[in-house]
């Protein structure tokens, strides 16, 4: 853990100025209003749809460069500078909190496996964002020895988290409070598997070696449950019920996870979790349920609330599988979903219709087709009537040299909300 003496005077000056700016923005009346909307949305009230814009491509396309170089200072700078930039430029519904956060360094490495990765090189020889794994498993039976017990790291007693908190407080605590961010849980078994083998090998293994596939999933699931037990037993958890991030680029604001009673330990029931198996597209609903969902249900049920999905079309597995997840609170409705069907089944529940619009509107053309995009969002609003509705723009990896497209998409989405949404 780096100590704050490694932060240079210039970096300290940069961080303190950003903290002052964040303190001003967080105090704006609109932030308290947005926070209330987030609590209502996540608690299942279909009153006010919310929109969040994220850009996941090369940062230089959209964001100004960072100034700090030391890792600890750079992490704080990125947190504050990016939040302020998104507030000023995207103008979405994110809440700029009246504090700075540090995380809890808990972690689990599935099957104790770190993939060998080949990144795409640009014409100038620099690394691009595209990559492929050099897989270790080419045949489930022959290479089953690669599946080892998962390794874990647990911040027992939140010692490391509190050290980081003290470091940040020494730099800017007189301007903004520093808070250890609530603990969330994320385990997506499909992603863990395709780091080790190709999708083709994974599908063939389900057909050729179903017993071995179950054995691998049993190992991963038991590791996840043991990891949860260890975090509880070692005091390495915090409630996730505020601006803490869920892995689907959403937020944990909720009154339904109030935290433990005074004097009682934090458990996984105070935590918001997330999973997806977008790699399972192509399996039948019965195969998905048998080989993936049965296991996900074991560890997801340990969490207080749960979010599910990324790019996979969840309508295909809703009835047989996902509808059985009693603590499900957010469900990703991707561009490949039957929007109308999902609106019908989610209407009247507390589950957020978490819409993920088609990212190609931003990346695939020299002209941003605003009319086509407006129709795209109008379909969403009509399909989601009566549902808690959240639109999160994700997986945008290029803006074709026009960052303004991101803000314009938020504007259009809000216009469509105003014209057509019925809570």
C-alpha positions in Angstrom: 0.0 0.0 0.0 1.5 3.3 -1.1 1.8 6.0 1.5 0.8 9.6 0.9 4.4 10.8 0.9 4.7 9.4 -2.6 2.2 12.0 -3.8 4.1 15.0 -5.0 3.2 18.6 -4.0 2.0 19.3 -7.5 -0.3 16.2 -7.4 -1.6 17.2 -4.0 -2.5 20.6 -5.4 -4.3 19.0 -8.4 -6.3 16.7 -6.1 -7.3 19.4 -3.7 -8.5 21.6 -6.5 -10.6 18.8 -7.9 -12.0 18.1 -4.4 -13.1 21.7 -4.2 -14.9 21.5 -7.5 -16.6 18.2 -6.5 -17.7 19.7 -3.2 -19.4 22.6 -5.1 -21.1 20.3 -7.6 -22.3 17.8 -5.0 -24.0 20.6 -3.1 -26.2 21.5 -6.1 -29.9 21.0 -5.3 -30.3 18.8 -8.4 -28.0 16.2 -6.7 -30.4 15.7 -3.8 -33.3 15.4 -6.3 -31.5 12.8 -8.4 -30.5 10.8 -5.3 -34.2 10.6 -4.4 -35.0 9.4 -7.9 -32.4 6.7 -7.6 -33.7 5.4 -4.3 -37.2 5.3 -5.7 -36.1 3.6 -8.9 -34.1 0.9 -7.2 -36.8 0.3 -4.7 -39.2 -0.5 -7.5 -41.2 2.7 -8.0 -41.9 3.5 -11.7 -42.0 7.2 -11.3 -39.1 8.8 -13.1 -36.8 7.1 -15.7 -33.1 7.7 -15.3 -30.3 7.8 -17.9 -26.5 7.2 -17.4 -23.9 7.6 -20.1 -20.6 5.7 -20.0 -17.8 5.6 -22.6 -15.5 2.5 -22.6 -13.3 3.2 -25.5 -9.8 4.8 -25.7 -10.0 7.6 -23.1 -8.3 10.1 -25.4 -11.3 10.1 -27.7 -13.5 11.7 -25.1 -11.7 12.5 -21.8 -9.0 15.1 -21.1 -5.6 13.6 -20.1 -4.9 13.0 -16.4 -2.1 15.0 -14.8 -1.0 12.8 -11.9 1.6 10.1 -12.3 1.9 8.2 -9.0 -0.7 5.4 -8.8 -2.5 6.5 -5.7 -2.9 10.1 -6.8 -3.8 9.1 -10.3 -6.6 6.9 -9.0 -8.1 9.8 -7.0 -7.7 12.1 -9.9 -9.5 9.8 -12.2 -12.3 9.3 -9.8 -13.0 13.0 -9.3 -12.0 14.4 -12.8 -14.0 11.8 -14.7 -17.1 12.3 -12.5 -16.9 16.1 -13.0 -16.3 15.7 -16.7 -19.4 13.5 -17.1 -21.5 15.8 -15.1 -20.5 18.8 -17.2 -20.5 17.2 -20.6 -22.9 14.2 -20.6 -25.4 15.9 -18.3 -26.9 12.6 -17.3 -28.6 11.5 -14.1 -25.5 10.5 -12.1 -25.2 11.7 -8.6 -21.9 13.5 -7.8 -21.4 12.4 -4.2 -20.3 14.7 -1.4 -17.3 12.5 -0.6 -14.4 10.6 -2.2 -14.3 6.9 -2.1 -11.7 4.2 -1.7 -12.5 0.5 -2.3 -12.2 -2.7 -0.3 -9.5 -4.9 -1.9 -11.4 -8.2 -1.7 -11.0 -10.4 -4.7 -11.3 -13.9 -6.1 -9.4 -15.3 -9.1 -11.6 -18.0 -10.6 -9.8 -21.3 -10.9 -6.6 -19.4 -9.8 -6.1 -18.7 -13.5 -4.5 -15.7 -15.2 -4.9 -15.7 -19.0 -2.1 -15.0 -21.4 -3.5 -12.1 -23.5 -2.6 -10.9 -27.0 -3.6 -7.3 -27.6 -4.2 -5.8 -31.1 -1.5 -3.4 -32.1 -2.2 -0.1 -33.8 -0.3 0.9 -37.0 2.0 3.0 -34.8 2.9 0.0 -32.7 0.9 1.1 -29.6 -1.6 -1.2 -27.9 -5.3 -1.0 -29.0 -8.3 -2.2 -26.9 -8.9 -5.3 -28.9 -7.5 -8.6 -27.6 -7.7 -12.4 -27.6 -6.8 -15.0 -25.0 -4.2 -17.7 -25.6 -6.3 -20.5 -24.2 -5.0 -23.1 -21.8 -7.9 -25.6 -22.3 -8.5 -27.1 -25.8 -10.2 -30.3 -24.7 -12.1 -30.4 -21.4 -11.0 -34.0 -20.6 -7.3 -33.7 -21.6 -6.8 -30.3 -20.0 -9.0 -30.6 -16.9 -6.0 -30.2 -14.7 -6.1 -26.5 -15.5 -9.2 -26.1 -13.2 -7.7 -25.4 -9.8 -9.3 -24.1 -6.6 -9.8 -20.3 -6.9 -7.4 -18.0 -5.1 -8.8 -15.2 -3.0 -7.7 -12.0 -1.2 -9.7 -10.7 1.7 -9.2 -7.4 3.5 -9.7 -8.8 7.0 -11.1 -6.1 9.3 -11.0 -3.6 6.4 -7.3 -2.9 7.3 -6.1 -2.0 3.8 -9.3 -0.1 3.0 -8.8 2.0 6.1 -5.1 2.6 5.3 -6.2 4.0 1.9 -8.9 6.1 3.5 -6.3 7.6 5.8 -4.0 8.4 2.9 -6.8 10.1 1.0 -7.9 12.0 4.1 -4.4 13.3 4.6 -4.5 14.9 1.2 -8.1 16.3 0.9 -10.1 15.3 4.0 -10.5 18.9 5.1 -12.3 19.6 1.8 -14.3 16.4 1.1 -14.9 13.4 3.4 -13.4 10.1 2.4 -15.6 7.0 2.5 -14.9 3.3 2.1 -17.2 2.3 -0.7 -19.8 -0.3 -0.1 -19.0 -3.9 -1.1 -20.6 -5.4 -4.1 -20.2 -9.0 -5.5 -19.5 -10.0 -9.1 -19.0 -13.4 -10.5 -19.8 -14.3 -14.1 -19.1 -17.9 -14.8 -19.1 -17.7 -18.5 -16.4 -15.1 -18.5 -14.3 -17.2 -16.1 -14.5 -20.1 -18.5 -13.7 -18.3 -21.7 -10.6 -16.9 -20.2 -9.5 -20.5 -20.1 -11.0 -21.9 -23.3 -12.7 -20.7 -26.5 -16.5 -20.4 -26.7 -16.4 -23.3 -29.2 -14.5 -25.5 -26.7 -16.9 -24.5 -24.0 -20.0 -25.5 -26.0 -18.3 -28.8 -27.1 -17.5 -29.6 -23.5 -21.1 -29.2 -22.5 -22.0 -31.8 -25.2 -19.0 -34.1 -24.9 -18.1 -34.0 -21.2 -21.2 -32.8 -19.3 -20.0 -34.5 -16.1 -16.7 -32.6 -16.2 -18.4 -29.4 -17.0 -20.6 -29.8 -14.0 -17.5 -30.6 -11.9 -15.8 -27.4 -13.0 -19.0 -25.4 -12.2 -19.3 -27.1 -8.9 -15.7 -26.1 -8.0 -16.3 -22.5 -9.0 -19.6 -22.3 -7.1 -18.1 -23.8 -3.9 -15.2 -21.4 -4.2 -17.7 -18.5 -4.5 -19.6 -19.6 -1.4 -16.5 -20.1 0.6 -15.3 -16.7 -0.4 -18.5 -15.2 0.8 -18.2 -17.1 4.1 -14.7 -15.8 4.6 -15.5 -12.2 3.9 -18.3 -12.4 6.5 -16.2 -14.1 9.1 -13.3 -11.7 8.6 -15.2 -8.5 8.8 -14.4 -7.6 5.2 -17.8 -6.4 4.0 -19.7 -3.1 4.0 -23.3 -2.5 3.1 -24.0 -1.6 -0.6 -26.9 0.8 -0.4 -25.8 4.1 -1.8 -23.7 5.5 -4.7 -21.5 2.3 -4.8 -21.3 1.0 -8.3 -22.8 -2.2 -9.6 -20.8 -3.9 -12.3 -23.5 -3.1 -15.0 -22.6 0.6 -14.6 -25.4 1.3 -12.3 -25.7 2.4 -8.6 -26.7 0.7 -5.4 -29.1 3.4 -3.9 -31.7 1.5 -2.0 -33.7 1.6 1.2 -34.2 -2.2 1.0 -30.6 -2.9 2.2 -30.5 -0.8 5.4 -27.5 -2.6 6.8 -27.2 -4.7 10.0 -28.6 -3.7 13.3 -26.3 -1.9 15.6 -23.6 -4.2 16.9 -24.3 -6.9 14.3 -21.8 -7.9 11.6 -22.3 -7.1 7.9 -23.3 -10.1 5.9 -23.8 -10.9 2.2 -27.5 -10.0 2.8 -26.3 -6.4 3.0 -24.6 -6.6 -0.3 -25.8 -6.1 -3.9 -24.5 -8.7 -6.4 -24.2 -9.1 -10.2 -23.7 -11.8 -12.8 -24.1 -12.4 -16.5 -23.5 -15.3 -18.9 -23.6 -13.6 -22.2 -21.2 -16.3 -23.5 -24.1 -18.8 -23.2 -26.0 -17.3 -26.2 -26.7 -20.3 -28.4 -27.5 -22.7 -25.6 -31.1 -23.8 -25.2 -33.0 -22.5 -22.2 -32.8 -26.0 -20.7 -29.0 -26.1 -21.2 -28.5 -22.6 -19.7 -30.6 -23.6 -16.7 -28.7 -26.8 -16.1 -25.1 -25.8 -16.8 -25.1 -22.2 -15.6 -28.2 -20.8 -13.8 -28.5 -23.6 -11.3 -25.1 -22.6 -9.9 -25.6 -18.9 -10.2 -28.7 -19.2 -8.1 -26.7 -20.7 -5.3 -24.4 -17.8 -4.8 -26.8 -15.0 -6.0 -29.3 -16.0 -3.3 -26.7 -15.1 -0.6 -26.8 -11.5 -1.6 -29.5 -9.0 -0.5 -30.3 -7.8 -4.0 -29.1 -8.9 -7.4 -28.6 -7.6 -10.9 -28.3 -9.8 -13.9 -27.3 -9.5 -17.6 -25.2 -7.8 -20.1 -25.6 -8.4 -23.9 -27.4 -11.7 -23.8 -31.1 -11.7 -24.8 -32.6 -12.5 -21.4 -36.2 -13.0 -22.8 -35.1 -16.6 -23.8 -34.3 -17.6 -20.3 -36.7 -15.5 -18.3 -39.5 -18.0 -17.7 -37.4 -21.1 -17.0 -34.6 -19.5 -15.0 -34.3 -15.8 -14.2 -37.9 -15.5 -13.0 -36.9 -17.8 -10.1 -34.3 -15.3 -8.8 -36.3 -13.9 -5.8 -33.8 -11.1 -5.1 -33.5 -9.9 -8.7 -33.8 -6.1 -8.8 -32.2 -5.0 -12.1 -32.3 -6.9 -15.4 -30.2 -5.9 -18.5 -32.4 -5.5 -21.6 -29.9 -5.5 -24.4 -30.3 -4.6 -28.1 -30.9 -8.3 -28.7 -33.8 -8.6 -26.3 -37.5 -8.9 -27.1 -38.2 -5.5 -25.4 -42.0 -5.8 -25.5 -42.1 -9.2 -23.9 -39.7 -8.2 -21.1 -41.8 -5.1 -20.5 -44.9 -7.3 -20.0 -43.2 -9.7 -17.6 -41.5 -7.0 -15.5 -44.5 -4.6 -15.4 -45.9 -4.6 -11.9 -42.7 -6.0 -10.3 -39.9 -4.1 -8.5 -37.3 -5.2 -11.1 -35.7 -2.3 -13.0 -36.0 -2.6 -16.8 -32.3 -1.7 -17.3 -32.1 -0.8 -20.9 -28.8 -1.0 -22.8 -29.2 0.8 -26.1 -27.4 -0.3 -29.3 -23.9 1.2 -29.2 -23.4 1.2 -33.0 -25.4 4.4 -33.2 -22.2 6.1 -32.0 -19.4 4.1 -33.5 -20.4 2.8 -37.0 -21.1 5.9 -39.1 -19.7 9.3 -39.9 -23.2 10.7 -39.2 -25.1 10.3 -36.0 -28.6 9.3 -37.2 -30.6 11.2 -34.6 -34.0 10.2 -36.1 -33.2 6.5 -36.1 -31.8 6.8 -32.5 -35.0 8.6 -31.4 -37.1 5.7 -32.8 -34.9 3.3 -31.0 -35.5 5.0 -27.7 -39.2 5.5 -28.3 -39.6 1.7 -28.7 -37.9 1.3 -25.3 -40.1 3.8 -23.6 -43.3 2.2 -24.9 -42.1 -1.3 -24.1 -41.2 -0.3 -20.5 -44.3 1.6 -19.6 -45.2 0.8 -16.0 -41.7 -0.5 -15.2 -39.0 1.1 -13.3 -36.9 2.3 -16.2 -33.1 2.9 -16.3 -31.2 3.5 -19.6 -27.4 3.0 -19.3 -25.3 3.6 -22.4 -22.5 1.0 -22.3 -20.0 -0.7 -24.5 -19.4 2.4 -26.6 -15.8 2.0 -27.8 -15.7 4.9 -30.4 -17.6 8.1 -31.1 -16.2 8.5 -34.7 -14.4 11.6 -33.6 -17.5 13.3 -32.3 -17.8 13.2 -28.5 -20.8 15.5 -28.7 -22.8 12.4 -29.8 -22.8 11.2 -26.2 -24.4 14.3 -24.7 -26.8 14.5 -27.7 -28.0 10.9 -27.0 -28.8 11.9 -23.4 -30.7 14.9 -24.6 -32.8 12.9 -27.1 -33.4 10.2 -24.5 -34.7 12.8 -22.1 -37.0 14.3 -24.8 -38.4 10.8 -25.5 -38.9 10.2 -21.8 -40.8 13.5 -21.4 -43.1 12.8 -24.4 -43.9 9.1 -24.0 -43.0 7.6 -20.6 -45.8 6.5 -18.3 -44.8 5.4 -14.9 
